[in-house]
Amino acid sequence: MSLSEKPPGTLYVVSTPIGNLEDITLRALRVLKEVDLIAAEDTRRTRQLLTHYGIHKPLISYHEYNRRMRGKTLLQELRKGKNIALVTDAGTPGISDPGEDLVRGAIQESIPLIPIPGPAALVAALCVSGLPTESFLFYGFLPSKTAARKKWLASLKDRPETLVFYESPRRLDSLLGDAGQILGDRRVVVAREMTKVYEEVYRGTISEVLDQLGEEEVKGEVTVILEGCTSSPAPEASSIVEALKHYSREMGLSMKESVGRVAEELGVSRRQVYQESLKLKEESEK
């Protein structure tokens, strides 16, 4: 870089409150006061936050419907040396919103990136869910169409991790109904309007939570946390056959002994293993 060239600005990824305006860090407030420009998913909501804290900075919209064109504009401003704060409607940018596109663009152009951590609805709901938190999978919003949503849920049926989703209040009953049908009546937590005046958390099995919700019209932001699979999936027939081959052919055990070993090792019935052993015997005699 020559002496006449100006270094690029920095893109700050700033977390803002998900409801309660007091849930903002001192660092986030300082950055919002110091940057040249604030890119907001919803400029009206962000202006309310800024006004509350007496911050007066230029605002520019950056959302799902203008992200391609506006992203180019923001990257151009960053290249000119302007420092920009990226904020979302609520919570942490880049989590189920278009912020990830701008971040990716900044990385590709070697523009400095600094995260300013803070609230996220999924973390707030998860930590009061009472479900296991040592491992969890966050899927954001599942497809709105029933067939596609059911396909996703079926693919998650045997996952042991706690499952976390965001959902529209209009589709909450449909999601829980599909989950109960496909995953079974496992435990679930539905958290809505986290940190806000009407914050509510429903806990129980899927059927119990559906009863709690009743005919009530659910409103506001919704986070759904589903218990992971608590039982091991049944081994496929191919796994049983491979185990039988190992004990009978490689270990030299009789078929009766092999059946007993496989049943114990895989946690399946001796009858199921015996049926597979008969098929294996028929194949070897052909």
SERO-4910 file (N, C-alpha, C, O; in steps of 0.05 Angstrom, whole numbers):
BEGIN
 pado doro    nc1    nc2    nc3   cac1   cac2   cac3    cc1    cc2    cc3    oc1    oc2    oc3
  Met    A     17    -24      0      0      0      0     17     25      0     36     27     16
  Ser    A     12     43    -18     28     68    -19     18     87      3     -3     83     15
  Leu    A     35    108      8     28    126     29      2    141     24    -12    150     42
  Ser    A     -4    145     -2    -29    159    -10    -54    143     -7    -76    154     -7
  Glu    A    -51    116     -6    -74     99     -4    -84     97     24    -69     95     43
  Lys    A   -110     98     27   -122     97     53   -129     68     60   -140     54     43
  Pro    A   -122     59     84   -129     32     91   -159     28     92   -174     47     98
  Pro    A   -169      4     88   -198     -1     89   -208      3    117   -194      1    137
  Gly    A   -234      8    118   -247     11    144   -252    -17    156   -244    -37    145
  Thr    A   -264    -17    180   -270    -42    194   -300    -46    194   -316    -28    199
  Leu    A   -308    -71    190   -336    -79    193   -340    -91    221   -328   -112    227
  Tyr    A   -356    -78    237   -362    -88    264   -389   -102    263   -409    -91    254
  Val    A   -389   -127    272   -414   -143    273   -424   -141    301   -414   -154    320
  Val    A   -444   -124    305   -453   -115    331   -479   -128    340   -499   -126    326
  Ser    A   -478   -142    363   -502   -154    374   -518   -133    389   -507   -117    404
  Thr    A   -544   -133    385   -562   -114    399   -584   -129    414   -587   -153    410
  Pro    A   -598   -116    432   -618   -130    448   -639   -145    431   -646   -136    410
  Ile    A   -649   -167    442   -670   -182    429   -698   -173    439   -718   -182    429
  Gly    A   -698   -155    458   -723   -144    468   -718   -122    488   -724    -99    483
  Asn    A   -707   -130    511   -701   -110    532   -677    -93    524   -655   -103    520
  Leu    A   -682    -67    523   -661    -49    514   -637    -48    533   -615    -38    526
  Glu    A   -640    -58    557   -618    -58    576   -597    -80    570   -575    -80    580
  Asp    A   -605    -98    552   -587   -120    545   -568   -113    523   -567   -126    502
  Ile    A   -553    -91    527   -533    -83    507   -507    -78    522   -508    -67    544
  Thr    A   -485    -85    510   -460    -82    524   -449    -54    521   -456    -39    503
  Leu    A   -432    -46    540   -419    -20    539   -402    -18    514   -400      4    502
  Arg    A   -390    -40    506   -373    -40    482   -390    -35    457   -381    -20    439
  Ala    A   -413    -47    456   -431    -43    433   -439    -14    431   -440     -3    409
  Leu    A   -446     -2    453   -453     27    453   -430     44    443   -435     63    428
  Arg    A   -406     38    452   -383     54    444   -379     52    414   -374     72    400
  Val    A   -380     27    403   -376     23    375   -397     37    358   -391     50    338
  Leu    A   -422     36    367   -444     49    352   -440     79    352   -448     93    333
  Lys    A   -428     90    373   -423    119    374   -399    127    356   -398    150    346
  Glu    A   -381    108    352   -356    116    338   -355    110    308   -340    123    294
  Val    A   -372     91    299   -370     84    270   -381    107    253   -394    126    263
  Asp    A   -375    105    227   -384    126    208   -412    120    198   -427    139    190
  Leu    A   -420     95    198   -445     87    186   -455     62    200   -440     45    208
  Ile    A   -482     59    203   -494     35    214   -512     22    193   -531     35    184
  Ala    A   -507     -3    187   -523    -18    168   -543    -35    184   -534    -52    199
  Ala    A   -569    -30    181   -589    -42    198   -609    -58    181   -617    -49    160
  Glu    A   -618    -81    192   -638    -97    178   -665    -81    178   -679    -82    158
  Asp    A   -671    -68    200   -695    -52    202   -687    -25    214   -683    -23    238
  Thr    A   -685     -5    197   -676     21    207   -694     33    228   -685     48    245
  Arg    A   -720     27    227   -739     38    247   -733     27    275   -732     42    294
  Arg    A   -729      1    276   -723    -11    303   -696     -2    313   -693      4    337
  Thr    A   -677     -1    295   -650      8    304   -650     37    313   -637     44    332
  Arg    A   -666     54    299   -667     82    307   -679     85    335   -671    103    350
  Gln    A   -698     67    342   -709     68    370   -687     63    390   -686     76    411
  Leu    A   -670     43    384   -648     36    402   -629     59    404   -620     67    426
  Leu    A   -621     70    381   -602     92    381   -613    117    396   -598    130    411
  Thr    A   -638    123    391   -650    146    404   -650    142    435   -646    161    450
  His    A   -656    117    443   -657    111    472   -630    118    485   -629    126    508
  Tyr    A   -608    113    471   -582    117    482   -568    143    472   -544    147    476
  Gly    A   -584    160    459   -573    185    450   -551    184    429   -533    199    429
  Ile    A   -554    164    411   -534    160    390   -545    171    364   -567    164    356
  His    A   -530    187    350   -539    199    325   -518    193    303   -498    206    301
  Lys    A   -524    172    288   -506    164    266   -523    158    241   -546    151    243
  Pro    A   -511    161    217   -526    155    193   -533    125    192   -518    108    199
  Leu    A   -558    120    183   -568     93    181   -573     86    152   -582    103    136
  Ile    A   -567     61    145   -573     51    118   -585     23    120   -576      7    136
  Ser    A   -606     17    105   -619     -9    107   -602    -30     93   -591    -26     72
  Tyr    A   -601    -54    105   -589    -77     93   -605   -101    102   -603   -110    125
  His    A   -621   -113     84   -638   -135     91   -640   -155     69   -626   -153     48
  Glu    A   -656   -175     73   -658   -198     54   -664   -189     26   -654   -202      7
  Tyr    A   -680   -168     22   -689   -161     -5   -671   -142    -19   -674   -138    -44
  Asn    A   -651   -130     -5   -633   -112    -20   -604   -119    -15   -586   -103    -22
  Arg    A   -599   -143     -3   -572   -150      6   -551   -150    -17   -528   -144    -12
  Arg    A   -559   -158    -40   -539   -160    -62   -530   -132    -71   -506   -127    -71
  Met    A   -549   -115    -77   -542    -88    -86   -530    -72    -63   -510    -58    -67
  Arg    A   -543    -73    -40   -533    -56    -17   -507    -67     -6   -491    -52      4
  Gly    A   -503    -93     -8   -477   -104      1   -454    -93    -15   -433    -87     -4
  Lys    A   -457    -89    -41   -436    -77    -58   -430    -49    -49   -407    -40    -48
  Thr    A   -452    -34    -42   -448     -6    -33   -433     -5     -7   -415     11     -4
  Leu    A   -439    -23     11   -426    -23     38   -397    -31     35   -380    -20     48
  Leu    A   -391    -51     18   -363    -59     14   -347    -36      1   -324    -32      8
  Gln    A   -360    -21    -16   -347      2    -29   -340     23     -8   -318     34     -8
  Glu    A   -358     28     11   -353     47     32   -331     37     51   -315     53     60
  Leu    A   -330     12     56   -309      0     73   -282      3     59   -262      9     72
  Arg    A   -282     -1     33   -256      2     18   -246     31     19   -222     36     18
  Lys    A   -265     49     21   -257     78     22   -246     85     50   -236    107     53
  Gly    A   -249     67     69   -238     73     95   -259     78    117   -252     84    140
  Lys    A   -285     76    110   -306     81    129   -309     57    148   -307     34    139
  Asn    A   -313     62    173   -320     41    193   -350     38    194   -364     57    197
  Ile    A   -359     13    192   -388      7    191   -396    -13    212   -382    -33    217
  Ala    A   -418     -8    225   -429    -27    244   -453    -41    231   -471    -28    220
  Leu    A   -453    -68    231   -475    -84    221   -492    -93    244   -482   -106    262
  Val    A   -518    -86    243   -536    -96    264   -560   -109    251   -567   -103    228
  Thr    A   -572   -127    266   -596   -140    256   -621   -129    270   -619   -111    287
  Asp    A   -644   -141    264   -669   -133    277   -666   -134    307   -673   -116    322
  Ala    A   -655   -157    316   -651   -162    344   -632   -185    347   -633   -205    332
  Gly    A   -613   -183    366   -595   -204    371   -569   -201    355   -559   -179    350
  Thr    A   -558   -224    346   -532   -225    334   -534   -227    303   -547   -245    293
  Pro    A   -522   -208    289   -523   -210    259   -510   -235    249   -491   -246    260
  Gly    A   -521   -245    226   -510   -269    214   -522   -294    223   -517   -316    211
  Ile    A   -540   -293    243   -554   -317    253   -582   -317    241   -599   -302    251
  Ser    A   -586   -333    220   -612   -333    206   -620   -306    195   -643   -299    196
  Asp    A   -601   -291    185   -607   -266    171   -585   -261    150   -565   -275    150
  Pro    A   -588   -241    133   -570   -237    110   -542   -227    118   -525   -223    100
  Gly    A   -537   -222    143   -512   -211    152   -488   -228    143   -466   -218    138
  Glu    A   -493   -255    141   -471   -272    133   -460   -266    106   -436   -270    100
  Asp    A   -477   -256     88   -468   -249     61   -447   -226     62   -427   -227     48
  Leu    A   -454   -205     77   -436   -182     80   -409   -190     93   -388   -181     85
  Val    A   -411   -207    113   -387   -217    127   -369   -232    107   -345   -229    106
  Arg    A   -382   -249     91   -367   -265     71   -353   -247     51   -330   -251     43
  Gly    A   -368   -226     42   -356   -207     23   -333   -192     35   -313   -187     21
  Ala    A   -334   -185     61   -312   -171     74   -288   -189     76   -265   -180     73
  Ile    A   -292   -214     82   -270   -233     84   -256   -236     57   -232   -236     55
  Gln    A   -272   -238     35   -261   -241      8   -244   -217      0   -225   -220    -15
  Glu    A   -250   -194     11   -236   -169      4   -216   -161     25   -205   -139     24
  Ser    A   -211   -179     44   -191   -174     65   -197   -149     81   -179   -135     90
  Ile    A   -222   -144     86   -231   -121    102   -232   -130    131   -244   -151    137
  Pro    A   -221   -115    150   -220   -124    178   -249   -128    189   -267   -112    184
  Leu    A   -252   -149    204   -278   -156    216   -274   -158    246   -255   -171    256
  Ile    A   -292   -146    261   -291   -148    290   -319   -155    301   -337   -139    297
  Pro    A   -322   -177    315   -348   -184    327   -351   -170    354   -333   -169    370
  Ile    A   -375   -159    358   -382   -148    384   -404   -165    396   -428   -161    390
  Pro    A   -397   -185    412   -417   -206    420   -438   -195    439   -435   -174    452
  Gly    A   -460   -210    440   -482   -202    457   -505   -222    455   -500   -246    450
  Pro    A   -530   -213    458   -553   -230    459   -558   -246    433   -552   -237    411
  Ala    A   -570   -270    437   -580   -286    415   -604   -302    427   -601   -315    448
  Ala    A   -626   -302    413   -650   -315    424   -646   -344    429   -656   -355    448
  Leu    A   -631   -357    411   -627   -386    414   -612   -393    440   -619   -413    453
  Val    A   -592   -377    447   -577   -381    472   -594   -375    496   -593   -390    516
  Ala    A   -609   -353    495   -626   -345    518   -646   -367    524   -651   -373    547
  Ala    A   -659   -378    503   -679   -399    507   -666   -425    516   -677   -439    533
  Leu    A   -644   -432    504   -631   -457    510   -622   -459    539   -625   -480    552
  Cys    A   -612   -437    550   -601   -438    577   -622   -440    598   -616   -447    621
  Val    A   -648   -435    592   -669   -439    611   -688   -462    603   -709   -465    614
  Ser    A   -679   -478    584   -697   -499    573   -698   -523    592   -718   -537    594
  Gly    A   -676   -528    606   -675   -553    622   -668   -577    606   -666   -599    618
  Leu    A   -664   -574    580   -655   -597    563   -625   -597    562   -612   -577    567
  Pro    A   -613   -619    554   -584   -621    553   -571   -600    535   -581   -594    513
  Thr    A   -550   -587    544   -537   -566    530   -508   -572    522   -495   -555    510
  Glu    A   -498   -596    530   -470   -602    523   -466   -604    493   -444   -600    484
  Ser    A   -487   -611    479   -485   -611    450   -513   -605    439   -533   -616    448
  Phe    A   -514   -587    419   -540   -580    407   -536   -573    378   -514   -565    370
  Leu    A   -557   -575    362   -556   -568    334   -576   -546    329   -600   -548    336
  Phe    A   -567   -524    317   -585   -501    311   -591   -502    281   -573   -502    265
  Tyr    A   -617   -502    274   -625   -504    246   -639   -479    236   -648   -479    213
  Gly    A   -641   -458    252   -655   -434    242   -684   -441    236   -697   -454    251
  Phe    A   -694   -431    213   -721   -435    205   -723   -460    187   -708   -461    167
  Leu    A   -740   -479    194   -744   -502    176   -762   -493    153   -774   -471    154
  Pro    A   -763   -508    131   -780   -500    108   -809   -496    116   -819   -509    134
  Ser    A   -822   -477    103   -850   -470    110   -869   -491     98   -891   -494    109
  Lys    A   -861   -504     76   -879   -523     63   -878   -549     79   -857   -559     88
  Thr    A   -902   -561     83   -904   -585    100   -887   -608     92   -873   -620    109
  Ala    A   -887   -615     66   -872   -638     57   -842   -635     62   -828   -653     71
  Ala    A   -832   -611     56   -803   -606     60   -796   -605     89   -775   -615     97
  Arg    A   -814   -594    106   -809   -593    135   -808   -622    146   -791   -628    163
  Lys    A   -827   -639    138   -827   -666    148   -802   -682    139   -792   -698    154
  Lys    A   -792   -676    116   -768   -689    106   -744   -681    124   -728   -698    131
  Trp    A   -742   -656    131   -721   -647    148   -723   -660    176   -703   -670    186
  Leu    A   -747   -661    187   -751   -673    213   -744   -703    213   -732   -713    232
  Ala    A   -751   -716    191   -745   -745    189   -715   -749    189   -705   -769    200
  Ser    A   -700   -731    176   -671   -733    175   -658   -729    202   -635   -737    207
  Leu    A   -673   -716    221   -662   -711    248   -672   -730    269   -665   -728    292
  Lys    A   -687   -750    261   -700   -767    280   -681   -781    299   -687   -784    323
  Asp    A   -658   -790    289   -639   -805    306   -616   -789    317   -598   -800    328
  Arg    A   -617   -762    313   -596   -745    324   -598   -743    354   -620   -737    364
  Pro    A   -576   -749    369   -578   -747    398   -576   -719    409   -583   -715    433
  Glu    A   -567   -700    393   -564   -673    403   -591   -659    407   -611   -666    394
  Thr    A   -592   -640    425   -615   -623    428   -618   -606    403   -599   -596    392
  Leu    A   -643   -604    393   -648   -591    367   -661   -563    372   -680   -561    388
  Val    A   -651   -543    360   -661   -516    364   -670   -503    337   -655   -505    317
  Phe    A   -694   -492    337   -705   -480    313   -717   -452    320   -724   -447    343
  Tyr    A   -718   -435    300   -735   -411    301   -760   -418    285   -759   -433    266
  Glu    A   -783   -406    293   -807   -412    278   -826   -388    279   -827   -373    299
  Ser    A   -841   -385    258   -862   -365    257   -885   -374    276   -891   -397    277
  Pro    A   -896   -355    291   -919   -364    309   -942   -376    294   -957   -392    305
  Arg    A   -945   -368    269   -967   -379    253   -963   -409    246   -982   -423    242
  Arg    A   -938   -417    245   -932   -445    238   -925   -462    262   -917   -486    258
  Leu    A   -926   -451    286   -917   -466    309   -932   -492    313   -920   -513    318
  Asp    A   -959   -491    312   -975   -515    315   -968   -536    295   -967   -560    301
  Ser    A   -964   -528    270   -957   -546    248   -930   -560    253   -928   -584    250
  Leu    A   -911   -544    262   -884   -555    268   -886   -575    290   -875   -597    288
  Leu    A   -900   -568    312   -902   -587    335   -917   -612    327   -910   -634    336
  Gly    A   -938   -609    312   -954   -632    303   -937   -651    286   -937   -675    290
  Asp    A   -922   -640    267   -905   -656    250   -882   -669    267   -876   -693    262
  Ala    A   -871   -654    286   -850   -665    302   -860   -688    319   -846   -709    322
  Gly    A   -884   -686    330   -895   -707    346   -900   -732    330   -896   -755    339
  Gln    A   -909   -728    305   -915   -751    287   -889   -765    279   -888   -789    278
  Ile    A   -869   -750    273   -844   -761    262   -823   -769    283   -810   -790    281
  Leu    A   -820   -752    303   -800   -757    323   -810   -771    348   -794   -780    364
  Gly    A   -836   -772    352   -848   -783    376   -853   -761    396   -845   -738    392
  Asp    A   -867   -768    417   -876   -749    437   -854   -742    457   -856   -747    481
  Arg    A   -832   -732    446   -809   -725    463   -812   -698    476   -830   -683    470
  Arg    A   -793   -692    494   -795   -666    509   -789   -642    490   -773   -645    471
  Val    A   -802   -620    495   -799   -596    479   -802   -572    497   -816   -572    517
  Val    A   -788   -551    489   -791   -525    502   -797   -504    480   -783   -503    460
  Val    A   -818   -488    485   -825   -467    467   -822   -440    482   -835   -436    501
  Ala    A   -803   -424    473   -798   -398    486   -806   -376    466   -798   -375    443
  Arg    A   -822   -358    476   -831   -335    459   -825   -309    472   -827   -306    497
  Glu    A   -819   -289    456   -815   -261    466   -794   -260    488   -798   -247    508
  Met    A   -772   -274    484   -751   -274    504   -741   -246    511   -736   -230    493
  Thr    A   -739   -240    536   -730   -215    549   -750   -193    546   -745   -170    556
  Lys    A   -773   -198    534   -793   -177    531   -814   -179    553   -814   -197    569
  Val    A   -833   -160    553   -853   -158    574   -870   -184    576   -876   -193    598
  Tyr    A   -877   -196    553   -894   -219    553   -879   -245    548   -889   -264    536
  Glu    A   -855   -246    558   -838   -270    555   -853   -294    568   -863   -293    590
  Glu    A   -853   -316    553   -865   -341    563   -849   -365    554   -837   -365    532
  Val    A   -848   -385    571   -834   -410    565   -852   -433    571   -861   -436    594
  Tyr    A   -858   -450    551   -875   -474    555   -856   -498    555   -839   -501    538
  Arg    A   -860   -516    574   -844   -540    576   -862   -564    580   -883   -563    592
  Gly    A   -852   -587    569   -867   -612    571   -862   -630    547   -843   -624    532
  Thr    A   -878   -650    544   -876   -666    520   -890   -650    498   -903   -630    503
  Ile    A   -886   -659    473   -899   -644    451   -929   -642    454   -941   -621    450
  Ser    A   -941   -665    462   -971   -665    465   -979   -647    488   -999   -633    487
  Glu    A   -963   -647    510   -969   -629    533   -967   -600    526   -984   -584    534
  Val    A   -947   -593    511   -943   -565    503   -966   -556    484   -975   -534    485
  Leu    A   -973   -574    466   -996   -568    448  -1021   -563    464  -1037   -545    457
  Asp    A  -1025   -579    485  -1049   -574    503  -1046   -547    517  -1066   -533    520
  Gln    A  -1022   -541    526  -1018   -515    540  -1024   -492    522  -1037   -472    530
  Leu    A  -1016   -494    497  -1021   -473    478  -1050   -471    471  -1061   -449    468
  Gly    A  -1064   -494    469  -1092   -494    464  -1100   -479    439  -1087   -481    418
  Glu    A  -1121   -463    441  -1130   -447    419  -1118   -419    420  -1124   -402    403
  Glu    A  -1100   -415    439  -1087   -388    442  -1072   -381    417  -1057   -397    405
  Glu    A  -1074   -356    408  -1059   -346    385  -1031   -337    395  -1029   -317    409
  Val    A  -1011   -352    387   -984   -346    395   -974   -322    379   -977   -321    355
  Lys    A   -961   -303    392   -950   -280    379   -921   -277    385   -911   -287    405
  Gly    A   -907   -262    368   -879   -255    374   -859   -275    365   -865   -295    352
  Glu    A   -834   -270    371   -811   -287    364   -813   -314    379   -818   -314    403
  Val    A   -809   -336    365   -812   -362    377   -786   -379    373   -776   -381    350
  Thr    A   -776   -391    394   -754   -409    393   -764   -436    402   -776   -438    424
  Val    A   -759   -457    387   -768   -485    394   -743   -502    399   -725   -503    383
  Ile    A   -743   -515    423   -721   -532    430   -731   -560    435   -748   -565    453
  Leu    A   -722   -579    419   -731   -607    420   -710   -625    432   -687   -623    425
  Glu    A   -718   -643    449   -700   -663    460   -690   -681    437   -704   -688    419
  Gly    A   -664   -687    439   -653   -705    419   -662   -734    423   -675   -740    443
  Cys    A   -654   -751    405   -661   -779    407   -647   -791    432   -623   -789    435
  Thr    A   -662   -805    449   -651   -816    473   -645   -846    472   -635   -858    490
  Ser    A   -652   -858    449   -647   -886    445   -631   -890    420   -634   -875    401
  Ser    A   -614   -910    420   -597   -915    397   -614   -926    374   -632   -942    379
  Pro    A   -610   -917    350   -625   -927    327   -620   -957    323   -598   -967    328
  Ala    A   -641   -971    314   -638  -1000    310   -617  -1004    288   -618   -991    267
  Pro    A   -599  -1023    292   -579  -1028    272   -591  -1039    246   -610  -1054    247
  Glu    A   -580  -1031    224   -590  -1042    199   -582  -1071    195   -563  -1081    208
  Ala    A   -598  -1085    178   -592  -1113    174   -563  -1118    164   -551  -1138    172
  Ser    A   -553  -1099    148   -526  -1102    138   -506  -1102    160   -485  -1116    159
  Ser    A   -511  -1086    182   -492  -1086    204   -493  -1113    219   -472  -1122    228
  Ile    A   -516  -1125    221   -518  -1151    235   -504  -1172    219   -489  -1188    230
  Val    A   -507  -1171    192   -494  -1191    175   -463  -1188    177   -449  -1208    179
  Glu    A   -453  -1164    176   -424  -1160    178   -413  -1170    204   -392  -1181    205
  Ala    A   -429  -1165    226   -420  -1175    252   -420  -1205    253   -402  -1217    265
  Leu    A   -440  -1217    241   -441  -1247    240   -417  -1258    225   -405  -1278    234
  Lys    A   -411  -1246    203   -388  -1255    187   -362  -1253    203   -345  -1270    201
  His    A   -359  -1231    218   -335  -1227    234   -332  -1250    254   -310  -1261    257
  Tyr    A   -353  -1256    269   -351  -1276    290   -349  -1305    279   -334  -1321    290
  Ser    A   -364  -1310    258   -365  -1338    248   -341  -1344    230   -330  -1366    231
  Arg    A   -334  -1325    213   -313  -1331    193   -285  -1322    203   -266  -1337    200
  Glu    A   -284  -1299    214   -257  -1288    223   -249  -1298    250   -226  -1304    255
  Met    A   -269  -1300    269   -263  -1309    296   -266  -1339    299   -257  -1351    319
  Gly    A   -279  -1352    279   -281  -1381    280   -302  -1392    299   -301  -1416    307
  Leu    A   -321  -1375    308   -342  -1385    326   -364  -1399    311   -367  -1395    287
  Ser    A   -379  -1416    325   -401  -1429    313   -423  -1408    308   -422  -1386    319
  Met    A   -442  -1415    290   -463  -1395    284   -479  -1390    309   -488  -1367    313
  Lys    A   -484  -1409    325   -499  -1405    350   -485  -1385    368   -498  -1367    380
  Glu    A   -459  -1389    371   -443  -1371    388   -442  -1343    376   -444  -1323    390
  Ser    A   -440  -1342    349   -440  -1316    335   -465  -1301    339   -465  -1276    344
  Val    A   -488  -1315    338   -514  -1302    342   -516  -1290    369   -525  -1267    372
  Gly    A   -506  -1304    389   -507  -1294    417   -490  -1269    420   -497  -1250    433
  Arg    A   -466  -1270    409   -447  -1247    411   -458  -1222    397   -457  -1201    409
  Val    A   -469  -1226    373   -480  -1203    358   -504  -1191    372   -506  -1166    374
  Ala    A   -522  -1208    382   -546  -1198    396   -538  -1181    420   -550  -1160    425
  Glu    A   -518  -1190    435   -509  -1176    458   -495  -1150    450   -499  -1129    463
  Glu    A   -478  -1151    430   -462  -1128    422   -479  -1106    410   -474  -1082    416
  Leu    A   -498  -1113    394   -515  -1093    380   -540  -1086    395   -555  -1067    387
  Gly    A   -546  -1101    416   -570  -1095    432   -596  -1101    417   -616  -1087    420
  Val    A   -596  -1123    402   -620  -1131    387   -628  -1159    396   -613  -1173    410
  Ser    A   -652  -1168    388   -661  -1194    397   -646  -1216    383   -637  -1214    360
  Arg    A   -643  -1239    397   -630  -1262    385   -645  -1272    361   -634  -1281    341
  Arg    A   -672  -1269    362   -689  -1278    340   -682  -1263    314   -680  -1275    293
  Gln    A   -679  -1236    317   -672  -1220    293   -645  -1228    282   -643  -1230    257
  Val    A   -626  -1233    299   -599  -1241    290   -600  -1268    278   -587  -1274    257
  Tyr    A   -616  -1286    290   -619  -1314    279   -630  -1313    251   -621  -1328    234
  Gln    A   -650  -1296    246   -662  -1294    220   -642  -1286    199   -641  -1296    177
  Glu    A   -625  -1267    207   -604  -1258    188   -583  -1279    184   -572  -1282    162
  Ser    A   -578  -1296    204   -558  -1317    202   -568  -1338    182   -552  -1350    167
  Leu    A   -595  -1343    182   -606  -1362    162   -603  -1352    134   -596  -1368    116
  Lys    A   -607  -1326    130   -603  -1315    103   -574  -1317     95   -568  -1323     72
  Leu    A   -556  -1312    113   -528  -1314    108   -520  -1342    100   -503  -1347     82
  Lys    A   -532  -1362    114   -526  -1390    108   -536  -1398     81   -522  -1412     66
  Glu    A   -560  -1388     74   -572  -1394     47   -554  -1383     25   -549  -1396      5
  Glu    A   -544  -1359     29   -527  -1346      9   -501  -1362      5   -491  -1365    -17
  Ser    A   -489  -1372     27   -464  -1386     25   -467  -1414     12   -447  -1425      2
  Glu    A   -492  -1424     13   -496  -1451      2   -503  -1450    -28   -504  -1471    -42
  Lys    A   -508  -1426    -38   -516  -1423    -67   -491  -1428    -85   -494  -1426   -109
***
